[in-house]
């Protein structure tokens, strides 16, 4: 059940408590990165409200299209604490509480701000995975309530103390989900390789939790006490991840590499060759290219543009590759194959130079770099034989 918003927020008493709630990552992809919420409780006023910016309505008109395009509206929801605990227990996810050291005025200001956000005219927002989500909304709400008295530590919470890109932080939570990791890395572009500042890395719920542990407010620790509200039991995730690792995308790329070299070496010894394999293979690459191009120009995710994978997954493969093997089109097809060879080489060069200059590996998933080498090998062969 959801609460209805108050026209005028109540005045909190001195017994009021404000806590950041962090729910650990779950098994499903949508829950892989964990979750944050703010809990405001005041037993004297009968207030028990958990503010959650991570909800959306499946009944939204054109739900799946809006989800793909990045225009699905997310919204702030409010529920009692037992509702949050029930959901976490059902999914076997840890629940942590950090009681915050806020003054009475700061508590009231935060409560008023959240209640105003919960008004029907204000509760919806344009979700952006890296920039505007359930964690960043709470980070910003605390800053509104506390102002300059709240200071976050300038040191990254990364275990190796080395700043990471948005992509690197994302990949940390996709361990054991190789196909999801492969697909998401393929879909996002160069904006995701931006090295996140300490403020920006709080887009992940665990990072927000760790930064609050180190934060100061008025010279004192922001977190008063920490509690574990639910302890998850053991899971079968290791078994599932082992199966996925055995059948992962890196194995597929390896098979494709072997296939490319084997077919090419076999066809080098023949005077005439058929192009059925190439029409199928490059047709699939062209389809992937059109999909990535549309993600970049026809969606509003904010990180799917400037995708260098379009250098090897060239959209024009589909339909131009269908003309391969036709003597009438030999001249321009050779130029096209040479052009595509150059693009695959440019992908490899961009990956090397960009990674060195930015200090983080771009062009992920990494196995694609090996596929690009195989593509160059095949394209050079086709250029000579067409």
VOGU-706108 format. One record per residue (C-alpha): chain; residue in one letter; y, z, x. Coordinates in nm, 3 decimals, decimal comma. Example, Ala and Ser with C-alpha at 12.3 -4.5 7.8 and 13.67 -1.06 7.14 Angstrom:
// VOGU-706108
+-------+------+---------+---------+---------+
| chain | resn |      c2 |      c3 |      c1 |
+-------+------+---------+---------+---------+
|     A |    A |  -0,450 |   0,780 |   1,230 |
|     A |    S |  -0,106 |   0,714 |   1,367 |
+-------+------+---------+---------+---------+
// end
This chain:
// VOGU-706108
+-------+------+---------+---------+---------+
| chain | resn |      c2 |      c3 |      c1 |
+-------+------+---------+---------+---------+
|     A |    X |   0,000 |   0,000 |   0,000 |
|     A |    X |   0,354 |  -0,080 |   0,119 |
|     A |    X |   0,661 |   0,132 |   0,055 |
|     A |    X |   0,965 |  -0,003 |  -0,124 |
|     A |    X |   1,287 |   0,005 |   0,077 |
|     A |    X |   1,548 |   0,269 |   0,017 |
|     A |    X |   1,893 |   0,155 |  -0,091 |
|     A |    X |   2,032 |   0,444 |   0,110 |
|     A |    X |   1,822 |   0,592 |   0,391 |
|     A |    X |   1,758 |   0,965 |   0,367 |
|     A |    X |   1,908 |   1,212 |   0,610 |
|     A |    X |   1,645 |   1,328 |   0,855 |
|     A |    X |   1,598 |   1,697 |   0,923 |
|     A |    X |   1,549 |   1,865 |   1,260 |
|     A |    X |   1,174 |   1,851 |   1,195 |
|     A |    X |   1,177 |   1,470 |   1,210 |
|     A |    X |   0,964 |   1,307 |   1,478 |
|     A |    X |   0,986 |   0,954 |   1,621 |
|     A |    X |   0,684 |   0,807 |   1,799 |
|     A |    X |   0,584 |   0,478 |   1,948 |
|     A |    X |   0,234 |   0,385 |   1,832 |
|     A |    X |   0,028 |   0,151 |   2,050 |
|     A |    X |  -0,298 |   0,000 |   1,928 |
|     A |    X |  -0,524 |  -0,138 |   2,200 |
|     A |    X |  -0,633 |  -0,506 |   2,212 |
|     A |    X |  -0,908 |  -0,606 |   1,972 |
|     A |    X |  -1,200 |  -0,847 |   1,980 |
|     A |    X |  -1,040 |  -1,124 |   1,774 |
|     A |    X |  -0,796 |  -1,367 |   1,936 |
|     A |    X |  -0,505 |  -1,265 |   1,713 |
|     A |    X |  -0,549 |  -0,903 |   1,827 |
|     A |    X |  -0,613 |  -0,976 |   2,196 |
|     A |    X |  -0,272 |  -0,852 |   2,310 |
|     A |    X |  -0,259 |  -0,521 |   2,126 |
|     A |    X |   0,006 |  -0,396 |   1,886 |
|     A |    X |   0,308 |  -0,163 |   1,864 |
|     A |    X |   0,473 |   0,015 |   1,574 |
|     A |    X |   0,729 |   0,292 |   1,532 |
|     A |    X |   0,631 |   0,602 |   1,334 |
|     A |    X |   0,900 |   0,820 |   1,180 |
|     A |    X |   0,776 |   1,135 |   1,010 |
|     A |    X |   0,971 |   1,419 |   0,853 |
|     A |    X |   0,755 |   1,667 |   0,658 |
|     A |    X |   1,065 |   1,838 |   0,515 |
|     A |    X |   1,173 |   1,511 |   0,351 |
|     A |    X |   0,825 |   1,381 |   0,277 |
|     A |    X |   0,879 |   1,085 |   0,512 |
|     A |    X |   0,575 |   0,921 |   0,674 |
|     A |    X |   0,669 |   0,565 |   0,763 |
|     A |    X |   0,514 |   0,331 |   1,018 |
|     A |    X |   0,737 |   0,030 |   1,088 |
|     A |    X |   0,533 |  -0,275 |   1,181 |
|     A |    X |   0,693 |  -0,608 |   1,280 |
|     A |    X |   0,359 |  -0,786 |   1,321 |
|     A |    X |   0,274 |  -0,885 |   0,964 |
|     A |    X |   0,278 |  -1,216 |   0,779 |
|     A |    X |   0,173 |  -1,338 |   0,435 |
|     A |    X |  -0,132 |  -1,565 |   0,402 |
|     A |    X |   0,007 |  -1,674 |   0,066 |
|     A |    X |   0,308 |  -1,839 |   0,231 |
|     A |    X |   0,340 |  -2,198 |   0,110 |
|     A |    X |   0,214 |  -2,438 |   0,378 |
|     A |    X |   0,074 |  -2,142 |   0,577 |
|     A |    X |  -0,140 |  -2,336 |   0,828 |
|     A |    X |   0,118 |  -2,608 |   0,890 |
|     A |    X |   0,391 |  -2,350 |   0,949 |
|     A |    X |   0,158 |  -2,152 |   1,177 |
|     A |    X |   0,086 |  -2,460 |   1,392 |
|     A |    X |   0,454 |  -2,560 |   1,400 |
|     A |    X |   0,567 |  -2,208 |   1,495 |
|     A |    X |   0,779 |  -2,168 |   1,184 |
|     A |    X |   0,564 |  -1,915 |   0,998 |
|     A |    X |   0,792 |  -1,622 |   0,905 |
|     A |    X |   0,677 |  -1,281 |   1,025 |
|     A |    X |   0,813 |  -0,968 |   0,862 |
|     A |    X |   0,864 |  -0,597 |   0,894 |
|     A |    X |   0,625 |  -0,394 |   0,682 |
|     A |    X |   0,617 |  -0,019 |   0,620 |
|     A |    X |   0,311 |   0,192 |   0,545 |
|     A |    X |   0,192 |   0,553 |   0,588 |
|     A |    X |   0,024 |   0,653 |   0,912 |
|     A |    X |  -0,324 |   0,678 |   0,761 |
|     A |    X |  -0,306 |   0,306 |   0,681 |
|     A |    X |  -0,247 |   0,218 |   1,048 |
|     A |    X |  -0,525 |   0,452 |   1,163 |
|     A |    X |  -0,768 |   0,313 |   0,907 |
|     A |    X |  -0,707 |  -0,044 |   1,024 |
|     A |    X |  -0,752 |   0,050 |   1,392 |
|     A |    X |  -1,069 |   0,248 |   1,322 |
|     A |    X |  -1,215 |  -0,042 |   1,124 |
|     A |    X |  -1,160 |  -0,269 |   1,426 |
|     A |    X |  -1,264 |   0,001 |   1,678 |
|     A |    X |  -0,932 |  -0,001 |   1,866 |
|     A |    X |  -0,769 |   0,288 |   2,053 |
|     A |    X |  -0,451 |   0,434 |   1,904 |
|     A |    X |  -0,197 |   0,606 |   2,131 |
|     A |    X |   0,112 |   0,802 |   2,032 |
|     A |    X |   0,421 |   0,869 |   2,245 |
|     A |    X |   0,658 |   1,121 |   2,089 |
|     A |    X |   1,011 |   1,020 |   2,189 |
|     A |    X |   1,281 |   1,254 |   2,316 |
|     A |    X |   1,562 |   1,141 |   2,084 |
|     A |    X |   1,860 |   1,341 |   1,968 |
|     A |    X |   1,912 |   1,405 |   1,598 |
|     A |    X |   2,181 |   1,138 |   1,590 |
|     A |    X |   1,959 |   0,884 |   1,768 |
|     A |    X |   1,671 |   0,953 |   1,529 |
|     A |    X |   1,897 |   0,900 |   1,231 |
|     A |    X |   2,049 |   0,586 |   1,375 |
|     A |    X |   1,704 |   0,440 |   1,446 |
|     A |    X |   1,582 |   0,533 |   1,097 |
|     A |    X |   1,887 |   0,375 |   0,932 |
|     A |    X |   1,846 |   0,062 |   1,144 |
|     A |    X |   1,478 |   0,021 |   1,051 |
|     A |    X |   1,543 |   0,088 |   0,683 |
|     A |    X |   1,816 |  -0,175 |   0,684 |
|     A |    X |   1,576 |  -0,418 |   0,854 |
|     A |    X |   1,323 |  -0,348 |   0,578 |
|     A |    X |   1,552 |  -0,470 |   0,303 |
|     A |    X |   1,408 |  -0,787 |   0,142 |
|     A |    X |   1,696 |  -0,994 |   0,275 |
|     A |    X |   1,641 |  -0,874 |   0,634 |
|     A |    X |   1,270 |  -0,814 |   0,684 |
|     A |    X |   1,163 |  -1,169 |   0,775 |
|     A |    X |   1,217 |  -1,315 |   1,122 |
|     A |    X |   1,116 |  -1,616 |   1,332 |
|     A |    X |   0,827 |  -1,493 |   1,545 |
|     A |    X |   0,816 |  -1,611 |   1,908 |
|     A |    X |   0,516 |  -1,498 |   2,111 |
|     A |    X |   0,703 |  -1,434 |   2,439 |
|     A |    X |   1,051 |  -1,363 |   2,308 |
|     A |    X |   1,050 |  -1,204 |   1,963 |
|     A |    X |   0,746 |  -1,010 |   1,843 |
|     A |    X |   0,617 |  -0,669 |   1,735 |
|     A |    X |   0,689 |  -0,519 |   2,079 |
|     A |    X |   1,027 |  -0,676 |   2,161 |
|     A |    X |   1,164 |  -0,585 |   1,817 |
|     A |    X |   1,090 |  -0,218 |   1,881 |
|     A |    X |   1,224 |  -0,236 |   2,237 |
|     A |    X |   1,550 |  -0,371 |   2,099 |
|     A |    X |   1,561 |  -0,125 |   1,808 |
|     A |    X |   1,540 |   0,168 |   2,051 |
|     A |    X |   1,825 |   0,018 |   2,254 |
|     A |    X |   2,038 |  -0,012 |   1,939 |
|     A |    X |   1,974 |   0,354 |   1,851 |
|     A |    X |   2,013 |   0,496 |   2,202 |
|     A |    X |   2,267 |   0,265 |   2,363 |
|     A |    X |   2,338 |   0,304 |   2,733 |
|     A |    X |   2,177 |   0,648 |   2,746 |
|     A |    X |   1,837 |   0,474 |   2,747 |
|     A |    X |   1,744 |   0,333 |   3,085 |
|     A |    X |   1,423 |   0,151 |   3,167 |
|     A |    X |   1,276 |   0,155 |   3,517 |
|     A |    X |   1,351 |  -0,161 |   3,716 |
|     A |    X |   1,003 |  -0,165 |   3,872 |
|     A |    X |   0,743 |  -0,389 |   3,711 |
|     A |    X |   0,445 |  -0,213 |   3,555 |
|     A |    X |   0,211 |  -0,466 |   3,717 |
|     A |    X |  -0,067 |  -0,286 |   3,905 |
|     A |    X |   0,014 |  -0,475 |   4,226 |
|     A |    X |   0,390 |  -0,417 |   4,179 |
|     A |    X |   0,447 |  -0,792 |   4,191 |
|     A |    X |   0,650 |  -0,949 |   3,906 |
|     A |    X |   0,445 |  -1,187 |   3,693 |
|     A |    X |   0,525 |  -1,488 |   3,480 |
|     A |    X |   0,486 |  -1,486 |   3,103 |
|     A |    X |   0,172 |  -1,695 |   3,152 |
|     A |    X |   0,019 |  -1,456 |   3,406 |
|     A |    X |   0,074 |  -1,160 |   3,176 |
|     A |    X |  -0,081 |  -1,355 |   2,889 |
|     A |    X |  -0,388 |  -1,450 |   3,093 |
|     A |    X |  -0,453 |  -1,086 |   3,182 |
|     A |    X |  -0,542 |  -1,026 |   2,817 |
|     A |    X |  -0,760 |  -1,334 |   2,778 |
|     A |    X |  -1,030 |  -1,227 |   3,021 |
|     A |    X |  -1,366 |  -1,281 |   2,853 |
|     A |    X |  -1,222 |  -1,546 |   2,622 |
|     A |    X |  -1,239 |  -1,855 |   2,849 |
|     A |    X |  -1,196 |  -2,116 |   2,575 |
|     A |    X |  -0,896 |  -1,939 |   2,424 |
|     A |    X |  -0,747 |  -1,901 |   2,772 |
|     A |    X |  -0,809 |  -2,269 |   2,846 |
|     A |    X |  -0,657 |  -2,390 |   2,519 |
|     A |    X |  -0,349 |  -2,165 |   2,531 |
|     A |    X |  -0,274 |  -2,252 |   2,894 |
|     A |    X |  -0,311 |  -2,621 |   2,811 |
|     A |    X |  -0,070 |  -2,594 |   2,518 |
|     A |    X |   0,218 |  -2,405 |   2,681 |
|     A |    X |   0,465 |  -2,566 |   2,919 |
|     A |    X |   0,689 |  -2,475 |   3,210 |
|     A |    X |   0,897 |  -2,211 |   3,021 |
|     A |    X |   0,588 |  -1,989 |   3,029 |
|     A |    X |   0,595 |  -1,996 |   3,411 |
|     A |    X |   0,926 |  -1,812 |   3,419 |
|     A |    X |   0,890 |  -1,488 |   3,617 |
|     A |    X |   0,949 |  -1,216 |   3,358 |
|     A |    X |   1,202 |  -0,945 |   3,431 |
|     A |    X |   1,104 |  -0,584 |   3,369 |
|     A |    X |   1,281 |  -0,607 |   3,031 |
|     A |    X |   1,107 |  -0,934 |   2,942 |
|     A |    X |   0,758 |  -0,815 |   3,038 |
|     A |    X |   0,782 |  -0,567 |   2,752 |
|     A |    X |   0,682 |  -0,850 |   2,520 |
|     A |    X |   0,330 |  -0,709 |   2,557 |
|     A |    X |   0,253 |  -0,385 |   2,368 |
|     A |    X |   0,085 |  -0,212 |   2,662 |
|     A |    X |   0,379 |  -0,299 |   2,887 |
|     A |    X |   0,623 |  -0,147 |   2,637 |
|     A |    X |   0,412 |   0,167 |   2,628 |
|     A |    X |   0,401 |   0,192 |   3,009 |
|     A |    X |   0,776 |   0,130 |   3,040 |
|     A |    X |   0,852 |   0,403 |   2,787 |
|     A |    X |   0,649 |   0,642 |   3,004 |
|     A |    X |   0,884 |   0,567 |   3,295 |
|     A |    X |   1,208 |   0,541 |   3,094 |
|     A |    X |   1,489 |   0,795 |   3,104 |
|     A |    X |   1,728 |   0,897 |   2,828 |
|     A |    X |   2,032 |   1,100 |   2,922 |
|     A |    X |   1,868 |   1,173 |   3,256 |
|     A |    X |   1,553 |   1,314 |   3,094 |
|     A |    X |   1,213 |   1,162 |   3,027 |
|     A |    X |   1,210 |   0,945 |   2,715 |
|     A |    X |   0,853 |   1,048 |   2,626 |
|     A |    X |   0,808 |   1,413 |   2,531 |
|     A |    X |   0,435 |   1,419 |   2,468 |
|     A |    X |   0,145 |   1,175 |   2,453 |
|     A |    X |  -0,150 |   1,189 |   2,215 |
|     A |    X |  -0,462 |   0,981 |   2,153 |
|     A |    X |  -0,491 |   0,947 |   1,777 |
|     A |    X |  -0,816 |   0,751 |   1,780 |
|     A |    X |  -1,073 |   0,693 |   2,054 |
|     A |    X |  -1,268 |   0,370 |   2,029 |
|     A |    X |  -1,642 |   0,368 |   2,090 |
|     A |    X |  -1,826 |   0,127 |   2,321 |
|     A |    X |  -1,840 |  -0,239 |   2,218 |
|     A |    X |  -2,045 |  -0,554 |   2,281 |
|     A |    X |  -1,751 |  -0,748 |   2,423 |
|     A |    X |  -1,913 |  -0,771 |   2,769 |
|     A |    X |  -2,218 |  -0,943 |   2,622 |
|     A |    X |  -2,002 |  -1,186 |   2,425 |
|     A |    X |  -1,783 |  -1,264 |   2,723 |
|     A |    X |  -2,090 |  -1,333 |   2,940 |
|     A |    X |  -2,212 |  -1,597 |   2,694 |
|     A |    X |  -1,868 |  -1,758 |   2,683 |
|     A |    X |  -1,837 |  -1,751 |   3,062 |
|     A |    X |  -2,168 |  -1,937 |   3,101 |
|     A |    X |  -2,057 |  -2,209 |   2,859 |
|     A |    X |  -1,689 |  -2,201 |   2,958 |
|     A |    X |  -1,446 |  -2,489 |   3,011 |
|     A |    X |  -1,480 |  -2,474 |   3,389 |
|     A |    X |  -1,843 |  -2,580 |   3,343 |
|     A |    X |  -1,732 |  -2,870 |   3,123 |
|     A |    X |  -1,480 |  -2,985 |   3,385 |
|     A |    X |  -1,750 |  -2,965 |   3,654 |
|     A |    X |  -1,982 |  -3,181 |   3,442 |
|     A |    X |  -1,701 |  -3,434 |   3,383 |
|     A |    X |  -1,625 |  -3,446 |   3,756 |
|     A |    X |  -1,989 |  -3,514 |   3,840 |
|     A |    X |  -2,007 |  -3,774 |   3,564 |
|     A |    X |  -1,694 |  -3,953 |   3,685 |
|     A |    X |  -1,818 |  -3,975 |   4,043 |
|     A |    X |  -2,174 |  -4,068 |   3,949 |
|     A |    X |  -2,072 |  -4,344 |   3,709 |
|     A |    X |  -1,812 |  -4,479 |   3,952 |
|     A |    X |  -2,052 |  -4,485 |   4,246 |
|     A |    X |  -2,316 |  -4,653 |   4,032 |
|     A |    X |  -2,073 |  -4,918 |   3,905 |
|     A |    X |  -1,943 |  -4,994 |   4,254 |
|     A |    X |  -2,278 |  -5,161 |   4,325 |
|     A |    X |  -2,266 |  -5,385 |   4,019 |
|     A |    X |  -2,078 |  -5,711 |   3,977 |
|     A |    X |  -2,003 |  -5,661 |   3,609 |
|     A |    X |  -1,946 |  -5,333 |   3,434 |
|     A |    X |  -1,899 |  -5,220 |   3,075 |
|     A |    X |  -1,600 |  -5,007 |   2,984 |
|     A |    X |  -1,751 |  -4,811 |   2,693 |
|     A |    X |  -1,741 |  -4,482 |   2,883 |
|     A |    X |  -1,376 |  -4,534 |   2,984 |
|     A |    X |  -1,266 |  -4,627 |   2,634 |
|     A |    X |  -1,425 |  -4,313 |   2,497 |
|     A |    X |  -1,316 |  -4,083 |   2,780 |
|     A |    X |  -0,956 |  -4,202 |   2,813 |
|     A |    X |  -0,930 |  -4,228 |   2,435 |
|     A |    X |  -1,007 |  -3,856 |   2,413 |
|     A |    X |  -0,747 |  -3,787 |   2,684 |
|     A |    X |  -0,495 |  -3,991 |   2,486 |
|     A |    X |  -0,566 |  -3,788 |   2,172 |
|     A |    X |  -0,512 |  -3,466 |   2,369 |
|     A |    X |  -0,188 |  -3,615 |   2,504 |
|     A |    X |  -0,052 |  -3,692 |   2,157 |
|     A |    X |  -0,140 |  -3,340 |   2,046 |
|     A |    X |   0,042 |  -3,183 |   2,343 |
|     A |    X |   0,341 |  -3,414 |   2,292 |
|     A |    X |   0,369 |  -3,317 |   1,926 |
|     A |    X |   0,343 |  -2,949 |   2,021 |
|     A |    X |   0,640 |  -2,999 |   2,251 |
|     A |    X |   0,869 |  -3,204 |   2,026 |
|     A |    X |   0,765 |  -3,118 |   1,670 |
|     A |    X |   0,713 |  -2,741 |   1,686 |
|     A |    X |   0,935 |  -2,438 |   1,736 |
|     A |    X |   0,719 |  -2,214 |   1,956 |
|     A |    X |   0,975 |  -2,219 |   2,238 |
|     A |    X |   0,719 |  -2,255 |   2,519 |
|     A |    X |   0,526 |  -2,574 |   2,439 |
|     A |    X |   0,790 |  -2,811 |   2,574 |
|     A |    X |   0,803 |  -2,947 |   2,931 |
|     A |    X |   0,425 |  -2,963 |   2,950 |
|     A |    X |   0,316 |  -3,120 |   3,278 |
|     A |    X |  -0,034 |  -3,181 |   3,143 |
|     A |    X |   0,112 |  -3,493 |   2,984 |
|     A |    X |   0,099 |  -3,643 |   3,334 |
|     A |    X |  -0,280 |  -3,672 |   3,313 |
|     A |    X |  -0,337 |  -3,660 |   2,937 |
|     A |    X |  -0,117 |  -3,967 |   2,884 |
|     A |    X |  -0,061 |  -4,024 |   2,510 |
|     A |    X |  -0,050 |  -4,402 |   2,557 |
|     A |    X |  -0,416 |  -4,400 |   2,661 |
|     A |    X |  -0,468 |  -4,418 |   2,288 |
|     A |    X |  -0,456 |  -4,704 |   2,193 |
|     A |    X |  -0,380 |  -4,898 |   2,516 |
|     A |    X |  -0,710 |  -4,814 |   2,683 |
|     A |    X |  -0,890 |  -5,013 |   2,411 |
|     A |    X |  -0,762 |  -5,331 |   2,579 |
|     A |    X |  -0,947 |  -5,243 |   2,899 |
|     A |    X |  -1,192 |  -5,516 |   3,001 |
|     A |    X |  -1,017 |  -5,795 |   2,811 |
|     A |    X |  -0,927 |  -6,076 |   3,060 |
|     A |    X |  -0,619 |  -6,165 |   2,853 |
|     A |    X |  -0,462 |  -5,828 |   2,931 |
|     A |    X |  -0,574 |  -5,795 |   3,293 |
|     A |    X |  -0,229 |  -5,816 |   3,455 |
|     A |    X |  -0,046 |  -5,555 |   3,252 |
|     A |    X |  -0,357 |  -5,334 |   3,231 |
|     A |    X |  -0,371 |  -5,316 |   3,612 |
|     A |    X |  -0,005 |  -5,209 |   3,618 |
|     A |    X |  -0,078 |  -4,948 |   3,352 |
|     A |    X |  -0,375 |  -4,809 |   3,547 |
|     A |    X |  -0,165 |  -4,792 |   3,863 |
|     A |    X |   0,110 |  -4,614 |   3,669 |
|     A |    X |  -0,141 |  -4,359 |   3,534 |
|     A |    X |  -0,280 |  -4,304 |   3,883 |
|     A |    X |   0,071 |  -4,220 |   3,999 |
|     A |    X |   0,117 |  -3,978 |   3,708 |
|     A |    X |  -0,208 |  -3,796 |   3,791 |
|     A |    X |  -0,095 |  -3,771 |   4,153 |
|     A |    X |   0,244 |  -3,645 |   4,033 |
|     A |    X |   0,069 |  -3,374 |   3,834 |
|     A |    X |  -0,113 |  -3,255 |   4,147 |
|     A |    X |   0,208 |  -3,270 |   4,355 |
|     A |    X |   0,410 |  -3,089 |   4,088 |
|     A |    X |   0,145 |  -2,819 |   4,067 |
|     A |    X |   0,148 |  -2,761 |   4,443 |
|     A |    X |   0,526 |  -2,776 |   4,497 |
|     A |    X |   0,610 |  -2,588 |   4,176 |
|     A |    X |   0,362 |  -2,312 |   4,250 |
|     A |    X |   0,502 |  -2,261 |   4,600 |
|     A |    X |   0,865 |  -2,263 |   4,484 |
|     A |    X |   0,814 |  -2,036 |   4,181 |
|     A |    X |   0,565 |  -1,803 |   4,347 |
|     A |    X |   0,317 |  -1,842 |   4,060 |
|     A |    X |   0,046 |  -2,098 |   3,992 |
|     A |    X |   0,171 |  -2,355 |   3,741 |
|     A |    X |  -0,036 |  -2,626 |   3,582 |
|     A |    X |  -0,295 |  -2,384 |   3,452 |
|     A |    X |  -0,576 |  -2,397 |   3,354 |
|     A |    X |  -0,662 |  -2,428 |   3,724 |
|     A |    X |  -0,969 |  -2,645 |   3,671 |
|     A |    X |  -0,743 |  -2,924 |   3,541 |
|     A |    X |  -0,622 |  -2,987 |   3,897 |
|     A |    X |  -0,975 |  -3,083 |   3,994 |
|     A |    X |  -1,005 |  -3,301 |   3,686 |
|     A |    X |  -0,683 |  -3,479 |   3,789 |
|     A |    X |  -0,841 |  -3,558 |   4,127 |
|     A |    X |  -1,140 |  -3,707 |   3,950 |
|     A |    X |  -0,910 |  -3,909 |   3,726 |
|     A |    X |  -0,730 |  -4,053 |   4,029 |
|     A |    X |  -1,064 |  -4,155 |   4,177 |
|     A |    X |  -1,169 |  -4,328 |   3,853 |
|     A |    X |  -0,831 |  -4,495 |   3,792 |
|     A |    X |  -0,818 |  -4,642 |   4,143 |
|     A |    X |  -1,166 |  -4,785 |   4,090 |
|     A |    X |  -1,070 |  -4,938 |   3,754 |
|     A |    X |  -0,751 |  -5,084 |   3,904 |
|     A |    X |  -0,960 |  -5,271 |   4,163 |
|     A |    X |  -1,225 |  -5,388 |   3,919 |
|     A |    X |  -1,033 |  -5,488 |   3,605 |
+-------+------+---------+---------+---------+
// end
